[in-house]
């Protein structure tokens, strides 16, 4: 297996082009504009245009290279950064560090995927799916991801690496909830006793929800944002709070889900309505073990830095792929840090070797005997 010729300057130019098209997930027009840039860049490198798949107004892109794709590459082109971030944190490369909104999570990974596939002698057997709503929990793209994963024998996810370039071999599953509290309004000075105070009910429910955590099992249940009331002198008739849940197993997700749905109001006359639920299943280590071993073997043969492995609390679209039973390896994208943070960055001197690793792993998977699809129906 020989090294492909990967042009670092072209990698940087392509990353810059994507970083400078802001694509906050909730702005569908911005996501559509970003998709056009991704589509053009990918078409130039892969020699074929993508299918544009618009679901609930969100633009996703799919390249199916050959009649029977065997390896699915997963990425996303939306980011968490609002419009205007680019003016404050512009694209820049300084002392070997690349910065710019979305560069690490995960625009550099997309560019690496395009260049790795373009360098293959034949890309037949590759499907590349680029979604536009991953940062929102993939509500419109989940079915696409699961369908493609069921047809593949392996899934490689171009999310950014863990610390030091470690590959992500396990991810927690995620659940997302909003607890709505319905009370009754009344004048806070004249007759507060006639109201049902949604703020007081919220104060009772937040610790009850947090108590569902099991830190020994690695399960976190975290109340996050909260709102309540309308004016200073009105007993609040409504409140709501959101809850972020992370767990290593489906059983733990289901335990917490049952606990949240079993909540009872503490105040007479109050009502609770639970919105949301289990979002992404966990990426369990046994589904990544074989692919991780192959990545280590490829790196050793090619004289590349041999990656370690990490289990992480954050979730990705790789969770959905693993959830249907297809072997999945995550964190094959850029090396750097600061995802979703002001210091988001990519280490320039790791872009080429990581692209070569992806190329080598793809080549090995495509050159081997054709495995049947591994996903569950």
C-alpha positions in Angstrom: 0.0 0.0 0.0 1.6 3.3 -1.1 1.0 6.9 0.0 -1.3 8.9 -2.2 -0.2 12.4 -3.2 -2.2 14.8 -0.9 -1.7 18.5 -1.6 -1.7 20.3 1.8 -2.2 23.7 0.2 -5.2 22.5 -1.7 -6.6 21.0 1.5 -6.2 24.4 3.2 -7.8 26.3 0.3 -10.8 24.0 0.3 -11.2 24.2 4.1 -11.1 27.9 3.9 -13.8 28.0 1.3 -16.2 26.0 3.6 -15.3 27.9 6.7 -16.1 31.2 5.0 -19.6 30.1 4.1 -21.4 30.3 7.5 -23.9 27.5 8.0 -25.7 27.7 11.4 -28.0 24.7 11.6 -31.2 26.5 12.3 -30.9 28.8 9.2 -32.2 26.7 6.4 -31.2 29.3 3.7 -27.6 29.4 5.1 -27.5 25.6 5.1 -28.7 25.5 1.5 -26.0 28.0 0.5 -23.4 25.9 2.3 -24.6 22.8 0.6 -24.0 24.3 -2.8 -20.4 25.1 -2.0 -19.9 21.6 -0.6 -21.5 20.1 -3.7 -19.3 22.0 -6.1 -16.1 21.2 -4.1 -17.0 17.6 -3.9 -18.0 17.4 -7.6 -14.7 18.9 -8.7 -12.8 16.3 -6.6 -14.9 13.2 -7.2 -15.8 13.9 -10.8 -19.6 13.5 -10.1 -22.3 15.8 -8.7 -24.2 14.7 -5.6 -27.8 14.0 -5.2 -29.5 16.9 -3.3 -31.9 15.5 -0.8 -34.1 18.2 0.8 -36.0 16.9 3.8 -38.1 19.3 5.9 -36.3 22.2 4.2 -32.8 20.9 5.2 -30.3 20.2 2.4 -28.3 17.0 2.5 -25.9 15.7 -0.1 -25.2 12.1 -1.2 -22.6 10.7 -3.5 -23.1 7.0 -4.4 -20.1 5.9 -6.3 -20.8 2.6 -8.0 -24.0 0.5 -8.0 -23.4 -1.2 -4.7 -21.7 1.0 -2.0 -19.9 -1.0 0.6 -18.4 1.7 2.7 -20.4 4.7 4.0 -18.5 7.9 4.8 -20.5 10.2 7.1 -20.1 14.0 7.6 -22.1 17.2 8.1 -21.8 20.7 6.8 -23.9 22.6 9.4 -22.2 24.2 12.4 -23.2 25.6 15.8 -21.9 29.1 15.1 -24.3 32.0 14.5 -24.1 34.5 11.7 -21.4 37.1 12.4 -19.0 34.7 14.1 -16.7 34.8 11.0 -16.2 38.5 11.4 -15.0 38.0 15.0 -13.1 34.7 14.4 -12.0 34.8 10.8 -10.3 32.0 9.0 -6.6 32.1 9.8 -3.5 29.9 9.8 -0.9 31.0 12.3 2.1 29.0 13.6 0.7 25.8 12.2 -2.8 26.3 13.8 -5.9 26.8 11.6 -8.8 28.7 13.1 -12.3 29.6 12.0 -15.9 28.7 12.9 -16.6 25.0 12.2 -13.1 24.2 11.1 -12.7 21.4 13.6 -16.3 20.3 13.9 -16.3 19.3 11.1 -15.5 21.1 7.9 -11.9 20.0 7.8 -13.1 16.4 8.0 -15.3 16.9 5.0 -12.5 18.2 2.9 -10.3 15.3 4.1 -13.0 12.8 3.0 -13.2 14.4 -0.5 -9.4 14.3 -1.0 -9.0 10.7 0.4 -11.7 9.4 -2.0 -10.4 11.3 -4.9 -7.0 9.7 -4.5 -8.4 6.1 -4.7 -7.6 4.2 -7.9 -11.3 3.5 -8.0 -13.9 4.9 -5.7 -16.5 2.3 -6.7 -18.1 1.0 -3.5 -18.1 4.3 -1.6 -21.1 6.3 -0.5 -20.5 9.7 1.0 -23.4 11.3 2.9 -23.1 14.9 4.0 -26.0 16.0 6.2 -27.2 19.5 7.2 -28.7 19.2 10.6 -26.3 17.1 12.7 -25.9 19.8 15.3 -29.7 19.8 15.9 -29.8 16.0 16.5 -30.3 15.1 12.9 -34.1 15.2 12.9 -34.5 15.2 9.1 -31.4 13.1 8.2 -31.7 10.2 10.6 -33.7 8.0 8.3 -31.2 8.7 5.5 -28.3 7.8 7.7 -29.9 4.6 8.9 -30.9 3.5 5.4 -27.4 4.0 4.0 -25.8 2.3 7.1 -28.0 -0.8 6.7 -26.7 -1.2 3.2 -23.0 -0.9 4.1 -20.5 -3.3 5.6 -18.6 -0.5 7.4 -19.2 3.2 8.3 -16.4 5.7 8.7 -17.3 9.0 10.4 -15.3 12.1 9.7 -16.0 13.9 12.9 -13.0 15.4 14.6 -10.6 13.2 16.6 -10.5 13.0 20.3 -7.4 14.4 22.1 -4.1 13.9 20.3 -5.7 12.3 17.3 -7.4 9.4 19.1 -10.2 7.6 17.2 -13.6 7.5 18.9 -14.5 3.9 19.4 -17.4 4.5 21.8 -19.9 7.3 22.2 -22.6 7.8 24.7 -26.2 7.8 23.6 -28.2 11.0 23.9 -31.7 11.8 24.9 -33.2 15.3 24.8 -36.3 16.5 26.7 -38.3 19.6 27.3 -40.5 19.5 30.4 -43.5 21.8 30.1 -45.2 22.9 33.3 -48.8 24.2 33.2 -50.0 26.3 36.1 -52.6 29.0 36.6 -52.1 32.8 36.5 -53.3 35.1 39.3 -52.4 38.6 40.5 -49.3 38.2 42.7 -50.4 41.0 45.1 -54.2 40.7 45.3 -54.8 36.9 45.2 -51.7 34.8 44.7 -53.5 31.9 46.5 -55.7 31.5 43.4 -52.8 30.8 41.2 -50.8 27.7 40.6 -47.2 28.8 40.5 -45.3 27.2 37.6 -42.0 28.6 38.9 -42.4 26.8 42.2 -43.4 23.6 40.3 -40.3 24.0 38.2 -38.1 24.3 41.3 -39.5 20.9 42.5 -39.1 19.1 39.2 -35.5 20.2 38.4 -33.8 18.3 41.3 -36.1 15.3 40.7 -34.9 15.1 37.2 -31.3 15.6 38.1 -31.6 12.8 40.6 -32.0 10.3 37.8 -28.3 10.5 37.0 -26.2 7.5 37.9 -22.6 8.6 37.8 -21.3 5.1 38.6 -22.9 3.9 35.4 -21.7 7.0 33.5 -25.2 8.3 33.1 -25.7 12.1 33.3 -29.1 13.8 33.5 -28.5 17.5 33.3 -31.2 20.2 33.4 -30.1 23.0 31.2 -32.1 26.0 29.9 -35.2 27.2 31.8 -37.9 29.8 31.4 -40.9 30.8 33.5 -43.5 33.5 33.9 -44.4 36.7 32.1 -44.4 39.7 34.5 -43.2 40.6 37.9 -46.6 40.9 39.5 -48.2 37.7 37.9 -48.2 34.2 39.4 -46.6 32.3 36.5 -49.0 30.1 34.5 -46.3 28.4 32.5 -42.7 27.2 32.8 -40.4 24.9 30.9 -36.9 23.4 31.2 -34.7 21.3 28.9 -32.8 18.2 29.9 -29.7 16.7 28.4 -29.2 12.9 29.0 -26.0 10.9 28.2 -25.6 7.2 28.7 -23.3 4.3 27.7 -26.1 1.8 27.2 -29.6 1.6 25.8 -30.8 0.2 29.1 -29.7 3.3 30.9 -31.4 5.5 28.3 -34.6 3.6 28.8 -34.4 3.8 32.6 -34.1 7.6 32.5 -36.8 7.9 29.9 -39.2 5.9 32.1 -38.2 8.0 35.1 -38.9 11.3 33.3 -42.2 10.1 32.0 -43.2 9.0 35.5 -42.8 12.5 37.0 -45.8 13.7 39.0 -46.7 17.4 39.8 -45.8 18.5 43.3 -48.4 21.3 43.5 -52.1 20.7 43.4 -53.5 21.9 40.0 -50.2 21.8 38.2 -49.7 19.7 35.1 -46.6 18.3 33.4 -46.1 17.6 29.7 -43.0 15.8 28.5 -41.7 16.5 25.0 -38.8 14.7 23.3 -37.2 11.5 24.2 -34.3 9.2 23.3 -32.4 10.7 20.3 -29.2 8.8 19.5 -28.4 5.2 20.7 -24.9 4.7 22.0 -22.0 3.7 19.8 -20.8 0.6 21.7 -17.2 -0.4 21.6 -17.7 -3.8 20.2 -19.1 -2.3 17.0 -15.9 -0.3 16.4 -13.3 -2.8 17.5 -12.5 -4.5 14.2 -12.4 -1.2 12.3 -10.1 0.3 14.9 -7.7 -2.6 14.7 -7.6 -2.2 10.9 -6.9 1.5 11.2 -4.0 0.8 13.5 -2.7 -1.8 11.1 -2.9 0.6 8.2 -1.2 3.3 10.1 1.7 1.0 11.1 2.2 -0.3 7.5 2.2 3.2 6.1 4.5 4.6 8.8 1.9 7.1 10.0 1.2 8.1 13.6 -0.6 5.2 15.2 -3.9 6.4 16.7 -5.1 5.6 20.1 -8.8 5.2 21.0 -11.2 7.0 23.2 -14.7 6.7 24.6 -16.4 10.1 24.6 -19.6 11.6 26.0 -20.5 13.5 22.8 -22.7 11.9 20.2 -22.6 12.0 16.4 -24.4 10.6 13.4 -22.1 7.6 13.9 -24.4 6.7 16.8 -27.3 6.2 14.3 -25.1 4.0 12.1 -24.0 1.8 15.0 -27.6 1.7 16.2 -28.7 -0.3 13.2 -25.8 -2.8 13.8 -23.2 -1.7 11.2 -19.6 -1.6 12.3 -18.7 2.1 12.8 -15.5 4.0 13.5 -15.7 7.6 14.4 -13.2 10.5 14.9 -11.4 10.0 11.6 -11.4 13.7 10.9 -9.1 16.6 11.9 -6.7 16.7 14.9 -7.1 19.8 17.0 -9.5 20.9 19.7 -12.1 23.4 20.9 -15.2 22.0 19.3 -18.1 24.4 19.9 -15.7 26.8 21.8 -14.0 30.1 21.1 -10.6 28.3 20.7 -11.8 25.8 18.0 -8.7 24.9 15.9 -7.1 22.3 13.6 -3.4 21.3 13.7 -2.2 21.9 10.1 0.7 19.4 10.3 -1.8 16.5 11.0 -4.1 17.2 8.0 -2.1 15.2 5.5 -1.3 12.1 7.6 -4.9 11.8 8.7 -6.1 12.1 5.1 -3.6 9.4 4.1 -4.9 7.2 7.0 -8.4 7.5 5.8 -7.4 6.8 2.2 -5.5 3.7 3.3 -8.4 2.4 5.4 -10.8 2.9 2.6 -8.5 1.2 0.2 -8.2 -1.9 2.5 -11.9 -2.1 3.0 -12.6 -1.8 -0.8 -9.9 -4.2 -1.8 -11.0 -7.0 0.5 -13.8 -9.5 -0.3 -17.2 -7.9 -0.5 -18.9 -8.4 2.8 -22.7 -8.4 2.8 -24.5 -5.4 4.4 -24.1 -5.7 8.2 -27.0 -3.5 9.4 -30.1 -4.8 11.0 -33.4 -4.4 9.2 
